[in-house]
């Protein structure tokens, strides 16, 4: 409010005529002000938080002379302010030199001779003819009491902070900073950092100049001070040297999507969010549009992917039921093997017998080559991958996607199955004839009577029948079934219980269930006997203790009642005269 009022009054102050004699009297006096600071000056209190930026050359601090000259405005003030700032002197000494320079310029006539109005001996004359320099100084400095000190402070503070930023000596900078803070405005006045976001300590504010908003707040580690926006602006995370988001040696470029999200462009040998991992094609490809090795190997189905670290290559190890699809250029496990098929492969290769026939020129047969592998005469190391084996003539049937297989067991002429189990390994026997029915029990009485009969499970499939049902050669099956003892199972039950006709109830003395339970419950009998004994003992003891008193009380009561009856029955004797 004061600054606004000052802006309104300054044009009036400029319009008011200030007599040259007033300037001469003030300039000829010895300056006796103890402190020349913004805080100690009445007009300077309007700039406690800093001078308005861009105010030099305005109505606040005019610089244009009234009488034009060939020099520019800066050149006009340059001789006056040339010796104002000196590191070796105090602001008070600098202001004294400034007054001396203003006095010299003010009292210089147009003919370069001293102006007679500035005569110190009191013989003033020619005060009506004001020289051009005096007119210009009275116009720019406004008045010697208020305008000249504040203009000096403006120049001294702005020049001082400019010198401070150029210094490198720490001790000299510290001494100069103490002078600037004691003399110039304080932009940190009022704690402007308290409402700024991302500030670490709101009580820490650093002055950086003499203008308004020339301050710096203590920002958090993830932010930096922006002197133009006057806020703590988040740092570019890619420029964080202490905690870099990307491993620099493994990264081509770091891209900051925003203040928090960072994308690291890794070199071809590395991968990961921060490029810290060697490239493994099983997890990440150099070309992001390509499928990973884990996807091509179908690891989620049990297959394995082995990546060559630092490269974009990998190898698949297909497990049982899967094989590479040869139409694809990259290793994979997309093809499904027939789970009913038995195939052979070299241990170091992932090829089936059909592939071996193309490479080696022969196919392994069950009776010759596989036997050679078993006895060691075949130099190559083969592995047999056996499919689902259906025993006893069962037929292996696969699903459409070859993910499942079941054995369809053979049946008899009437359609009943001859074998059961996942591999048709359990023969199903036949039942013998039922035995004769037993006699009904109970025999002569009873509402509920029953009888039973039994039968035995027989094995209807002989060893010769088993050999005939198999698809293997008899020589191999004879070796396999030499000690074969089939487990015979028959469908159904081996015993039946049938009801008989009811008869009259049997005459048997039977107590109710709760009574039989109480009698046969020995724990209940024990407690019952103990309680009964305690009850009897207590009764006898009570009779022994209280019997005599009770008898005496009863007899006494009887005698008293008899006396009353006798008294009432006796005649009344007449009184003597």
C-alpha positions as CSV (number, residue, x, y, z in Angstrom):
1,X,0.0,0.0,0.0
2,X,2.9,2.4,0.8
3,X,4.6,1.6,-2.4
4,X,1.4,2.3,-4.3
5,X,1.0,5.6,-2.5
6,X,4.6,6.5,-3.3
7,X,4.0,5.8,-7.0
8,X,1.1,8.2,-6.9
9,X,3.1,10.9,-5.0
10,X,6.3,10.7,-7.0
11,X,4.9,12.6,-10.1
12,X,3.7,15.3,-7.7
13,X,7.0,15.5,-6.1
14,X,8.7,15.8,-9.5
15,X,6.3,18.5,-10.5
16,X,6.9,20.5,-7.3
17,X,9.6,23.1,-7.8
18,X,12.7,22.4,-5.7
19,X,14.8,25.5,-5.5
20,X,18.5,25.2,-6.4
21,X,19.4,26.8,-3.1
22,X,17.8,23.8,-1.2
23,X,20.1,21.4,-3.2
24,X,23.1,23.6,-2.6
25,X,22.5,23.8,1.1
26,X,22.2,20.1,1.5
27,X,25.2,19.3,-0.7
28,X,27.4,21.7,1.1
29,X,26.5,20.2,4.5
30,X,28.6,17.5,5.9
31,X,26.7,14.2,5.7
32,X,26.2,12.9,9.2
33,X,23.9,9.8,8.8
34,X,25.2,6.9,10.8
35,X,23.7,4.2,8.6
36,X,22.8,4.2,4.9
37,X,20.6,1.1,4.6
38,X,17.2,0.3,3.2
39,X,15.9,-0.3,6.7
40,X,17.1,3.0,8.1
41,X,15.8,5.1,5.3
42,X,12.2,6.2,5.3
43,X,11.6,5.8,1.5
44,X,13.7,2.6,1.5
45,X,11.3,0.8,3.8
46,X,9.0,0.5,0.7
47,X,11.7,-1.8,-0.8
48,X,12.4,-4.1,2.2
49,X,11.6,-7.2,0.1
50,X,13.6,-5.9,-3.0
51,X,13.5,-3.3,-5.7
52,X,11.0,-3.8,-8.4
53,X,12.7,-5.4,-11.4
54,X,12.8,-3.1,-14.4
55,X,12.2,0.0,-12.3
56,X,15.4,1.7,-13.4
57,X,14.5,4.4,-15.9
58,X,10.9,4.6,-14.8
59,X,9.2,7.2,-12.7
60,X,10.7,5.5,-9.6
61,X,14.2,5.9,-10.8
62,X,14.3,8.3,-13.8
63,X,17.5,8.4,-15.8
64,X,16.8,10.7,-18.8
65,X,18.2,14.2,-18.4
66,X,16.1,17.3,-18.9
67,X,18.6,18.9,-21.1
68,X,19.6,16.3,-23.8
69,X,23.2,15.6,-24.5
70,X,25.1,13.6,-27.0
71,X,25.7,10.9,-24.4
72,X,23.2,8.2,-23.6
73,X,21.5,8.0,-20.2
74,X,23.9,5.3,-18.9
75,X,26.8,7.5,-20.0
76,X,25.3,10.4,-18.1
77,X,25.3,8.5,-14.8
78,X,28.5,6.5,-15.4
79,X,30.9,9.2,-14.2
80,X,28.8,9.8,-11.1
81,X,28.5,6.1,-10.1
82,X,31.9,5.1,-11.4
83,X,33.6,5.2,-8.0
84,X,30.6,4.4,-5.9
85,X,31.2,0.7,-5.3
86,X,34.5,-0.2,-3.6
87,X,35.1,-3.5,-1.8
88,X,37.5,-1.9,0.6
89,X,35.1,0.7,1.9
90,X,31.8,0.6,3.8
91,X,28.4,1.6,2.2
92,X,28.6,4.8,4.3
93,X,32.0,5.8,2.8
94,X,30.7,5.0,-0.7
95,X,27.7,7.2,-0.2
96,X,30.0,10.1,1.0
97,X,32.0,9.7,-2.2
98,X,28.7,9.6,-4.2
99,X,27.6,12.9,-2.6
100,X,30.9,14.4,-3.5
101,X,30.6,13.4,-7.1
102,X,27.0,14.7,-7.2
103,X,28.1,18.0,-5.7
104,X,31.0,18.4,-8.2
105,X,28.6,17.7,-11.1
106,X,25.9,19.9,-9.7
107,X,28.1,22.9,-9.1
108,X,29.7,22.8,-12.6
109,X,28.5,25.6,-14.8
110,X,27.8,25.4,-18.5
111,X,31.2,27.0,-19.1
112,X,32.9,24.3,-17.1
113,X,33.6,26.8,-14.3
114,X,32.2,26.6,-10.8
115,X,28.7,27.8,-10.4
116,X,28.6,30.9,-8.2
117,X,25.5,29.8,-6.4
118,X,27.6,27.0,-4.8
119,X,29.9,29.4,-3.1
120,X,30.5,28.1,0.4
121,X,31.3,31.5,1.9
122,X,27.8,32.8,1.7
123,X,28.3,35.2,-1.3
124,X,26.0,33.3,-3.5
125,X,24.9,34.8,-6.8
126,X,23.6,33.8,-10.2
127,X,21.3,31.3,-8.6
128,X,18.6,32.1,-11.1
129,X,20.7,30.8,-14.0
130,X,20.7,27.0,-13.2
131,X,23.3,25.1,-15.2
132,X,22.3,22.1,-17.3
133,X,24.0,19.6,-15.0
134,X,22.1,20.9,-12.0
135,X,18.8,20.7,-13.9
136,X,19.5,17.1,-14.9
137,X,20.5,16.1,-11.4
138,X,17.4,17.8,-9.8
139,X,15.2,15.9,-12.3
140,X,16.8,12.5,-11.9
141,X,17.6,12.5,-8.2
142,X,14.3,14.2,-7.4
143,X,15.4,15.6,-4.0
144,X,18.6,15.4,-1.9
145,X,16.9,14.0,1.2
146,X,14.8,11.1,-0.1
147,X,15.5,10.5,-3.8
148,X,19.3,10.7,-3.8
149,X,19.9,8.1,-1.0
150,X,17.5,5.5,-2.4
151,X,19.0,5.9,-5.9
152,X,22.4,5.3,-4.4
153,X,21.2,2.2,-2.6
154,X,19.7,0.9,-5.8
155,X,22.9,1.3,-7.6
156,X,25.1,0.1,-4.8
157,X,23.1,-3.1,-4.1
158,X,22.7,-4.1,-7.8
159,X,26.4,-3.5,-8.5
160,X,27.3,-5.3,-5.3
161,X,25.3,-8.5,-6.1
162,X,26.7,-8.5,-9.6
163,X,30.3,-8.4,-8.2
164,X,29.4,-11.1,-5.7
165,X,28.4,-13.5,-8.4
166,X,31.7,-12.9,-10.2
167,X,33.9,-13.5,-7.2
168,X,35.7,-16.8,-6.5
169,X,37.5,-16.0,-3.2
170,X,35.4,-17.5,-0.4
171,X,36.6,-15.1,2.3
172,X,36.0,-12.0,0.2
173,X,32.6,-13.3,-0.8
174,X,31.7,-13.9,2.8
175,X,32.7,-10.3,3.8
176,X,30.8,-8.8,0.9
177,X,27.7,-10.9,1.6
178,X,27.5,-9.6,5.2
179,X,27.6,-6.0,3.8
180,X,24.9,-6.7,1.2
181,X,22.6,-8.4,3.7
182,X,23.0,-5.5,6.2
183,X,22.5,-2.7,3.6
184,X,20.3,-4.0,0.8
185,X,16.7,-5.3,0.6
186,X,15.9,-8.8,1.9
187,X,13.7,-10.8,-0.6
188,X,13.4,-13.6,2.0
189,X,11.5,-11.3,4.3
190,X,8.2,-12.9,5.3
191,X,9.5,-16.5,4.5
192,X,8.3,-16.9,0.9
193,X,9.4,-20.6,0.9
194,X,6.6,-21.7,3.3
195,X,4.0,-22.2,0.6
196,X,6.2,-23.5,-2.3
197,X,5.8,-27.3,-3.0
198,X,8.7,-29.7,-2.9
199,X,10.6,-27.6,-0.4
200,X,12.8,-29.5,2.0
201,X,13.0,-27.0,4.8
202,X,10.7,-24.0,4.7
203,X,12.9,-22.0,7.1
204,X,15.9,-22.0,4.8
205,X,15.8,-19.1,2.3
206,X,18.9,-17.8,0.5
207,X,19.1,-14.2,-0.9
208,X,20.5,-14.0,-4.4
209,X,20.0,-10.4,-5.3
210,X,18.5,-7.0,-4.4
211,X,15.4,-7.3,-6.6
212,X,12.1,-8.7,-5.6
213,X,11.9,-12.5,-5.8
214,X,15.7,-12.7,-5.8
215,X,15.7,-15.7,-3.4
216,X,16.3,-19.4,-3.5
217,X,14.5,-22.1,-1.4
218,X,15.9,-25.4,-0.1
219,X,14.4,-27.9,-2.5
220,X,14.1,-31.6,-2.0
221,X,16.7,-33.9,-3.5
222,X,14.4,-34.8,-6.4
223,X,13.8,-31.1,-7.3
224,X,15.8,-28.0,-8.2
225,X,15.1,-24.3,-7.8
226,X,13.8,-22.4,-10.8
227,X,14.5,-18.7,-10.4
228,X,12.1,-17.7,-13.2
229,X,9.1,-19.7,-12.0
230,X,10.0,-19.2,-8.3
231,X,9.3,-22.9,-7.5
232,X,11.0,-26.2,-6.9
233,X,10.8,-27.9,-10.3
234,X,11.2,-31.6,-10.3
235,X,14.6,-32.7,-11.7
236,X,15.0,-34.7,-14.8
237,X,15.5,-38.2,-13.3
238,X,17.9,-39.0,-16.1
239,X,20.3,-36.4,-14.7
240,X,20.4,-37.8,-11.2
241,X,24.1,-38.6,-10.8
242,X,23.7,-40.0,-7.2
243,X,21.0,-42.5,-8.1
244,X,20.9,-42.8,-11.9
245,X,17.8,-44.6,-13.2
246,X,19.8,-46.4,-15.9
247,X,23.2,-48.1,-15.8
248,X,25.2,-45.7,-17.9
249,X,27.7,-48.2,-19.4
250,X,24.8,-50.4,-20.6
251,X,22.5,-47.7,-21.8
252,X,22.3,-45.9,-25.2
253,X,19.9,-43.2,-24.0
254,X,17.7,-42.3,-21.0
255,X,14.3,-40.8,-21.8
256,X,12.3,-39.1,-19.1
257,X,8.6,-39.5,-20.0
258,X,7.7,-37.2,-17.1
259,X,9.0,-36.3,-13.7
260,X,8.7,-39.9,-12.4
261,X,8.7,-42.3,-15.3
262,X,12.0,-43.1,-17.1
263,X,12.6,-45.3,-20.1
264,X,16.1,-46.7,-20.6
265,X,17.2,-47.7,-24.2
266,X,19.6,-50.5,-23.6
267,X,22.5,-51.6,-25.7
268,X,22.0,-54.8,-27.7
269,X,23.8,-56.9,-25.0
270,X,21.6,-55.8,-22.1
271,X,18.0,-55.6,-21.0
272,X,15.8,-54.7,-18.1
273,X,14.2,-51.5,-16.9
274,X,17.6,-50.1,-15.9
275,X,19.7,-52.1,-18.5
276,X,21.4,-53.9,-15.6
277,X,20.8,-57.4,-16.9
278,X,22.6,-59.3,-19.7
279,X,20.2,-59.9,-22.5
280,X,18.4,-63.2,-22.3
281,X,16.2,-63.9,-25.3
282,X,14.0,-66.2,-23.2
283,X,12.6,-63.1,-21.4
284,X,13.2,-60.1,-23.8
285,X,14.1,-59.8,-27.4
286,X,16.1,-57.1,-29.1
287,X,13.2,-56.5,-31.4
288,X,10.2,-56.0,-29.0
289,X,7.8,-57.1,-31.7
290,X,9.3,-60.6,-31.7
291,X,8.0,-63.3,-29.4
292,X,10.3,-64.3,-26.5
293,X,12.0,-67.6,-26.2
294,X,9.7,-68.6,-23.3
295,X,6.7,-68.0,-25.6
296,X,8.2,-70.0,-28.5
297,X,9.4,-72.8,-26.3
298,X,6.0,-72.8,-24.5
299,X,7.6,-72.9,-21.1
300,X,4.2,-72.7,-19.4
301,X,3.6,-76.3,-20.7
302,X,6.7,-77.7,-19.0
303,X,9.3,-77.1,-21.8
304,X,12.6,-75.4,-21.2
305,X,14.2,-72.3,-22.7
306,X,18.0,-71.8,-22.5
307,X,19.1,-68.3,-23.5
308,X,22.6,-67.3,-24.7
309,X,23.4,-64.4,-22.4
310,X,24.4,-61.2,-24.0
311,X,22.8,-62.2,-27.4
312,X,19.4,-62.5,-29.0
313,X,19.7,-66.3,-29.3
314,X,18.1,-69.1,-27.3
315,X,17.6,-72.9,-27.5
316,X,14.5,-74.9,-26.6
317,X,14.3,-78.3,-24.9
318,X,11.0,-79.8,-25.7
319,X,9.6,-82.2,-23.1
320,X,7.5,-85.3,-23.7
321,X,4.6,-84.6,-26.0
322,X,6.1,-81.6,-27.8
323,X,8.6,-81.1,-30.7
324,X,9.8,-78.2,-32.9
325,X,7.6,-77.0,-35.7
326,X,10.0,-77.1,-38.7
327,X,8.1,-74.4,-40.6
328,X,9.3,-71.7,-38.2
329,X,12.8,-70.1,-38.5
330,X,13.3,-69.9,-34.8
331,X,13.6,-72.8,-32.3
332,X,10.2,-73.7,-30.8
333,X,8.1,-76.4,-29.2
334,X,4.8,-75.7,-31.1
335,X,4.3,-79.1,-32.6
336,X,2.6,-81.8,-30.6
337,X,3.8,-85.4,-30.6
338,X,1.3,-88.3,-30.8
339,X,1.2,-89.5,-27.1
340,X,0.4,-92.9,-28.5
341,X,3.6,-93.1,-30.5
342,X,6.9,-94.5,-29.3
343,X,9.9,-92.8,-30.9
344,X,13.7,-92.8,-30.5
345,X,16.1,-89.9,-30.4
346,X,19.8,-89.2,-30.0
347,X,20.4,-87.9,-26.5
348,X,22.0,-84.7,-27.7
349,X,19.4,-84.0,-30.3
350,X,15.7,-83.3,-30.2
351,X,14.8,-85.5,-33.2
352,X,12.5,-88.4,-33.6
353,X,12.9,-91.5,-35.6
354,X,11.6,-89.9,-38.7
355,X,14.3,-87.2,-38.5
356,X,17.0,-89.8,-37.9
357,X,15.9,-91.6,-41.0
358,X,16.6,-88.5,-43.0
359,X,20.0,-87.8,-41.3
360,X,21.4,-91.3,-40.7
361,X,19.7,-93.2,-43.5
362,X,18.0,-95.8,-41.3
363,X,15.2,-96.1,-38.8
364,X,15.5,-98.0,-35.5
365,X,13.4,-101.1,-35.3
366,X,12.3,-102.6,-32.1
367,X,13.9,-106.0,-32.5
368,X,17.3,-105.1,-34.0
369,X,18.5,-101.6,-33.4
370,X,17.0,-101.1,-30.0
371,X,18.5,-104.3,-28.8
372,X,21.9,-103.1,-30.1
373,X,21.5,-100.0,-28.1
374,X,20.7,-102.0,-25.0
375,X,23.7,-104.3,-25.3
376,X,26.1,-101.4,-26.3
377,X,26.9,-102.6,-29.8
378,X,25.4,-99.4,-31.3
379,X,27.9,-96.6,-31.0
380,X,25.3,-93.8,-30.8
381,X,23.5,-93.0,-27.6
382,X,19.7,-93.2,-28.1
383,X,16.8,-92.4,-25.9
384,X,13.5,-94.1,-26.3
385,X,10.4,-91.9,-25.6
386,X,7.6,-94.4,-25.0
387,X,4.1,-93.3,-25.7
388,X,1.0,-94.5,-23.9
389,X,1.2,-98.3,-23.7
390,X,-2.1,-100.1,-23.9
391,X,-1.8,-103.6,-22.6
392,X,-3.8,-106.7,-23.4
393,X,-4.8,-105.6,-26.8
394,X,-6.1,-102.2,-25.8
395,X,-6.2,-99.4,-28.5
396,X,-4.6,-96.0,-27.8
397,X,-6.8,-93.1,-28.8
398,X,-5.7,-89.4,-28.7
399,X,-7.7,-86.2,-28.5
400,X,-8.0,-83.8,-31.5
401,X,-5.3,-81.5,-30.0
402,X,-3.1,-84.5,-29.0
403,X,-3.0,-83.3,-25.4
404,X,-4.6,-86.4,-24.0
405,X,-4.7,-90.1,-24.7
406,X,-6.7,-93.1,-23.3
407,X,-6.7,-96.8,-23.8
408,X,-9.8,-98.4,-25.2
409,X,-9.9,-101.9,-23.7
410,X,-11.2,-105.0,-25.6
411,X,-14.6,-106.4,-24.9
412,X,-16.2,-109.9,-25.0
413,X,-18.8,-111.0,-27.5
414,X,-21.6,-109.7,-25.3
415,X,-20.0,-106.3,-25.1
416,X,-18.7,-106.7,-21.5
417,X,-15.2,-105.4,-20.9
418,X,-12.4,-107.9,-20.5
419,X,-9.9,-105.5,-18.9
420,X,-9.9,-102.3,-16.9
421,X,-7.4,-99.7,-15.7
422,X,-5.6,-96.8,-17.4
423,X,-3.5,-99.1,-19.5
424,X,-6.0,-102.1,-19.6
425,X,-3.6,-103.8,-17.2
426,X,-6.3,-105.3,-14.9
427,X,-8.2,-108.4,-16.2
428,X,-11.8,-108.6,-15.5
429,X,-12.9,-112.1,-14.3
430,X,-16.3,-113.9,-14.4
431,X,-18.4,-114.9,-11.5
432,X,-19.1,-118.4,-10.5
433,X,-22.6,-119.7,-9.8
434,X,-24.3,-118.5,-6.7
435,X,-24.1,-120.9,-3.7
436,X,-27.3,-122.3,-2.2
437,X,-29.2,-120.0,0.1
438,X,-28.6,-120.4,3.8
439,X,-31.3,-121.1,6.3
440,X,-33.3,-118.1,7.6
441,X,-32.2,-116.6,10.9
442,X,-33.8,-116.6,13.5
443,X,-35.2,-119.9,12.7
444,X,-38.6,-120.1,14.6
445,X,-39.5,-116.5,15.5
446,X,-38.8,-112.9,14.7
447,X,-40.3,-110.2,12.6
448,X,-37.0,-109.6,10.8
449,X,-35.4,-112.7,9.3
450,X,-32.7,-113.0,6.6
451,X,-30.6,-115.4,4.7
452,X,-27.6,-115.1,2.3
453,X,-25.7,-116.6,-0.6
454,X,-22.2,-116.2,-2.0
455,X,-20.2,-116.5,-5.3
456,X,-16.6,-116.4,-6.4
457,X,-14.7,-114.3,-8.9
458,X,-13.1,-116.4,-11.6
459,X,-10.4,-115.4,-14.1
460,X,-11.8,-116.1,-17.6
461,X,-8.7,-114.9,-19.5
462,X,-5.9,-117.4,-19.8
463,X,-2.3,-116.6,-20.4
464,X,-2.6,-117.8,-24.0
465,X,-5.5,-115.4,-24.5
466,X,-3.5,-112.5,-23.2
467,X,-0.7,-113.3,-25.6
468,X,-3.1,-113.5,-28.5
469,X,-4.6,-110.1,-27.7
470,X,-1.3,-108.3,-27.7
471,X,0.2,-106.6,-30.7
472,X,3.8,-107.5,-29.7
473,X,5.7,-110.5,-30.9
474,X,5.3,-113.7,-28.9
475,X,9.0,-113.9,-28.1
476,X,9.0,-110.5,-26.4
477,X,5.7,-111.1,-24.7
478,X,6.8,-114.5,-23.4
479,X,9.7,-112.8,-21.6
480,X,7.4,-110.1,-20.3
481,X,4.7,-112.5,-19.1
482,X,6.9,-115.2,-17.7
483,X,6.1,-114.2,-14.2
484,X,2.8,-112.5,-14.9
485,X,0.1,-113.1,-12.3
486,X,-2.9,-111.0,-13.2
487,X,-5.1,-109.5,-10.5
488,X,-8.6,-110.7,-11.1
489,X,-11.4,-108.3,-10.5
490,X,-15.1,-108.8,-11.1
491,X,-17.8,-106.2,-11.3
492,X,-20.5,-106.5,-8.7
493,X,-20.8,-108.0,-5.2
494,X,-19.7,-111.4,-4.0
495,X,-22.4,-111.8,-1.4
496,X,-26.2,-111.1,-1.3
497,X,-28.4,-110.9,1.8
498,X,-32.1,-111.7,1.1
499,X,-35.1,-111.2,3.4
500,X,-37.2,-114.1,4.8
501,X,-40.9,-114.2,5.8
502,X,-41.6,-112.8,9.2
503,X,-42.9,-114.9,12.1
504,X,-44.2,-114.3,15.6
505,X,-42.0,-112.2,17.8
506,X,-39.6,-114.1,20.0
507,X,-40.6,-114.3,23.7
508,X,-37.4,-113.0,25.3
509,X,-37.4,-111.0,28.6
510,X,-35.7,-107.7,27.7
511,X,-35.7,-104.6,29.8
512,X,-36.1,-101.3,28.2
513,X,-32.9,-99.8,26.8
514,X,-32.6,-97.0,29.3
515,X,-32.9,-99.4,32.3
516,X,-30.4,-101.9,30.8
517,X,-28.1,-99.0,30.3
518,X,-28.4,-97.8,33.8
519,X,-27.9,-101.2,35.3
520,X,-24.9,-102.1,33.3
521,X,-23.4,-98.6,33.8
522,X,-21.0,-99.4,36.6
523,X,-20.1,-95.7,37.0
524,X,-23.7,-94.8,37.7
525,X,-24.0,-97.7,40.2
526,X,-20.9,-96.5,42.1
527,X,-22.2,-93.0,42.5
528,X,-25.7,-94.3,43.4
529,X,-24.2,-96.5,46.2
530,X,-22.0,-93.7,47.6
531,X,-24.9,-91.2,47.7
532,X,-27.2,-93.8,49.4
533,X,-24.6,-94.6,52.1
534,X,-24.1,-90.9,52.8
535,X,-27.9,-90.4,53.0
536,X,-28.3,-93.2,55.5
537,X,-25.4,-92.1,57.7
538,X,-26.7,-88.6,57.7
539,X,-30.2,-89.8,58.7
540,X,-28.8,-91.9,61.6
541,X,-26.6,-89.1,62.8
542,X,-29.4,-86.6,62.8
543,X,-31.7,-88.9,64.7
544,X,-29.0,-89.5,67.3
545,X,-28.3,-85.8,67.8
546,X,-31.8,-84.4,67.7
547,X,-34.0,-87.3,68.9
548,X,-33.9,-86.6,72.7
549,X,-34.4,-82.8,72.5
550,X,-37.3,-83.3,70.1
551,X,-38.9,-86.0,72.4
552,X,-38.5,-83.7,75.5
553,X,-40.0,-80.8,73.6
554,X,-42.9,-82.9,72.5
555,X,-43.6,-84.3,76.1
556,X,-43.4,-80.7,77.5
557,X,-45.8,-79.5,75.0
558,X,-48.2,-82.4,75.9
559,X,-48.0,-81.7,79.6
560,X,-48.7,-78.0,79.1
561,X,-51.7,-78.9,77.0
562,X,-53.0,-81.3,79.6
563,X,-52.7,-78.7,82.4
564,X,-54.8,-76.3,80.5
565,X,-57.5,-78.8,80.0
566,X,-57.5,-79.8,83.7
567,X,-57.7,-76.1,84.7
568,X,-60.7,-75.5,82.6
569,X,-62.5,-78.6,83.9
570,X,-62.2,-77.9,87.7
571,X,-65.1,-75.9,89.5
572,X,-64.6,-72.3,90.7
573,X,-64.4,-72.0,94.6
574,X,-66.7,-69.4,96.2
575,X,-65.0,-66.5,98.0
576,X,-65.2,-66.4,101.8
577,X,-67.2,-63.7,103.4
